[in-house]
Amino acid sequence: MENREQEEIEPCVSITIDPNNNKLNVDDFDRICTIGMLIVINLLSLLLSTLILTS
């Protein structure tokens, strides 16, 4: 489970480090990645709680 979450974080890091982007773009990508991770974590916890309730 932890490995899967780290894989999803990695693309954000590679985009952030990309030297072709200026600072504004990097900040935007950071924000998008943060929101994306929050959504992923929320969906995972929702799915987990649903599985626990139904079993």
C-alpha positions in Angstrom: 0.0 0.0 0.0 2.8 2.5 0.9 4.7 1.7 -2.3 1.7 2.5 -4.4 1.3 5.9 -2.8 4.9 6.7 -3.3 4.7 5.8 -7.0 1.9 8.4 -7.4 4.0 11.0 -5.6 7.0 10.5 -7.9 5.6 12.1 -11.1 4.9 15.2 -9.1 8.5 15.4 -8.0 9.9 14.8 -11.5 7.6 17.6 -12.9 8.7 20.0 -10.1 12.4 19.3 -10.8 11.9 19.9 -14.6 14.3 22.8 -15.4 12.2 23.8 -18.4 9.4 25.1 -16.2 9.6 28.5 -14.6 8.7 29.0 -10.9 5.0 29.8 -11.6 4.5 26.5 -13.4 6.3 24.6 -10.7 4.1 26.1 -8.1 1.0 25.2 -10.2 2.2 21.6 -10.6 2.9 21.4 -6.8 -0.7 22.6 -6.1 -2.2 20.1 -8.6 -0.1 17.2 -7.2 -1.1 18.1 -3.6 -4.8 18.2 -4.5 -4.5 15.0 -6.5 -2.9 13.2 -3.6 -5.6 14.4 -1.2 -8.3 13.1 -3.6 -6.4 9.8 -3.9 -6.1 9.4 -0.1 -9.7 10.3 0.4 -10.9 7.8 -2.2 -8.7 5.1 -0.7 -10.0 5.7 2.8 -13.6 5.8 1.5 -13.1 2.5 -0.3 -11.4 0.9 2.7 -14.2 2.0 5.1 -16.8 0.6 2.6 -15.1 -2.7 2.4 -14.9 -2.9 6.2 -18.6 -2.0 6.6 -19.8 -4.6 3.9 -17.7 -7.5 5.2 
